[in-house]
Amino acid sequence: MDAITINSFFLIGALLIALSVMLSPVSSKLGIPILLLFLLVGMLAGEDGPGGIQFDSYSTAYLVSNLALAIILLDGGMRTRVASFRVAFWPSVSLATIGVAITTFITGLLAMWLFDLSLLQGLLVGAIVGSTDAASVFSLLKGRSLNERVGATLEIESGTNDPMAVFLTVTFIAVLAHSSADMSAGFFALSFIKQFGVGAFMGLAGGWILWWVINRSSLPEGLYSILTLSGGLIMFALSNALGGSGILSIYLVGLLLGNRPTRSRHSILNVLDGMTWLSQIGMFLVLGMLVTPSNLLDIAVPGLALAIGMIVLARPLSVWIGLLPFRSFSSREKWFISWVGLRGAVPIILAVFPMMAGLPNSQLYFNLAFFVVMVSLIVQGGTLTKAMSLAKVELPPKPEPISRTGVEIYPTSEWELFIYKLKSDKWCIGEPLRNLFMPDGTRIAAVFRDDTLMHPSGSTKLEEGDTLCVLAQEKDLEALSHLFSEAPEKASLARFFGDFFLDVKAKLNDVALTYGLDLGEFNVDMTLQDLVMQHLGTTPVLGDHFEWQGLQWIVADVVDWQVTRVGLRLPPEEEEQESDVAADDVVTN
């Protein structure tokens, strides 16, 4: 490769990445997933597009995609809160194993019928496209305010279901490449245990070692992110070499680092955020250039039937069966989880496996995987906002600071600086600083007025447009944001949590007297908390709701997994008759 070729490679690569970045705002305006946009840019740059780039190196695409996926999963793991495992761990495990197996089987039968394949060949197609894609799910759910049970289940499932898809794909390739007599049940059982067991052990053990090394190293700040990334990739490679799932390992490395006091954590996350975007762009550009769109025309009709069959049949059945033991999920939540079974880079990566193994029909498998991914991103990804609204799993967006940054007071410091700009309708406008009811242990570090740093005292009165810099920790974020910022409002979510708020310790008898309810056979000593547990079980999450006595009751506040407030939404015809007759000992604003 001469200097001119290398320079051309840099120029074309940089132009494609820059074009992808500049076109990213178009995705939100058109309502299409940004990953689909990256994929389309790659296709336009390929041999059938105006770019005309001849790229057919499956090994290079496999290398780039695996590296990108590893970085995406490391970042996703670091941003997943272990606390969410309380409501989502076992449902996610069920979907990541049983759900993937059911999707594989049903899709395999469809592929066998549509493309005249043998049963094993059809099941191989099902295994290739059987798992949801972490890159797609993390990207599309980022910044969305979802019911925690639903959001956590989707994120954990997408981060942990790839090992099952890899296991099934490798298994069916081994059976097709060799005589079935050479394959034993013990071989498959051992392979399954190694994929999950070795992957989980290497991820947790390696993550702990990496955490220990990071916290005991004294390095320039910029090197901690490099150490984290390299350590995660070491676990990814070692796990693969030992027969485990490198994908699961690096996700667990990120999960452990993100949920322990880690040195320079905010700096690491900031660097990984940029690396993740670059990985997603690079991966989908390469995969877009790898496919030849004209080759997809021959399979367009049966390929569309296969993709739609997965969306409306295979995925919903796998979700409903996989979540059958978990009664906390409503029908709407199950429907939404089944709809967000997004396919992305992983099926395309797995479709390279048969090519590398030299199997017959390997080009068909690759084209099918690509076609299914395209349809999934367009149909499911493009309708995500509408699906959230129909399923009623969207929560009102939380108020947030305009920016936040870590303050490393000591190596594992969890202090942050939250920046707020005061609006005219905030109660604190005109109040002196001494009157602010801020959480214990938080401090206003600086006040800016008209872009000028002030020297405030306790008597300084706040004005509209003031910028506050507050020193606090993440546990104080919600309380501070309610004080100083406001969430963007949606008309459809304005009354999400109800018209009145009631303390869960309130007696049902008092509530009945206030609102004219007929308790019937209910125990008069029951509290609202007993009522919530009766309808929602022991692990309700923010936004859970039920109907009782013709009224909607919504979980409006949860602290340490305990419901503290319940919202009451009146029927539409009663809204105009609202009055302040609610007793002070029952209704709390």
Salt bridges, closest charged atoms under 4 A:
ASP75 OD1 - ARG79 NE 2.89
GLU157 OE2 - ARG315 NH1 2.85
ASP273 OD1 - LYS142 NZ 2.78
GLU333 OE2 - ARG149 NH1 3.09
GLU394 OE2 - LYS490 NZ 2.83
GLU408 OE2 - ARG263 NE 3.80
GLU416 OE1 - HIS266 NE2 3.34
GLU416 OE2 - ARG404 NH2 2.86
GLU463 OE2 - ARG449 NH1 3.43
ASP466 OD2 - ARG449 NH2 2.74
GLU474 OE2 - ARG404 NH2 3.88
ASP476 OD1 - LYS475 NZ 3.40
GLU478 OE2 - HIS482 NE2 3.97
ASP499 OD2 - ARG495 NH2 2.80
ASP544 OD2 - ARG149 NH2 2.65
GLU575 OE2 - ARG495 NH1 3.21
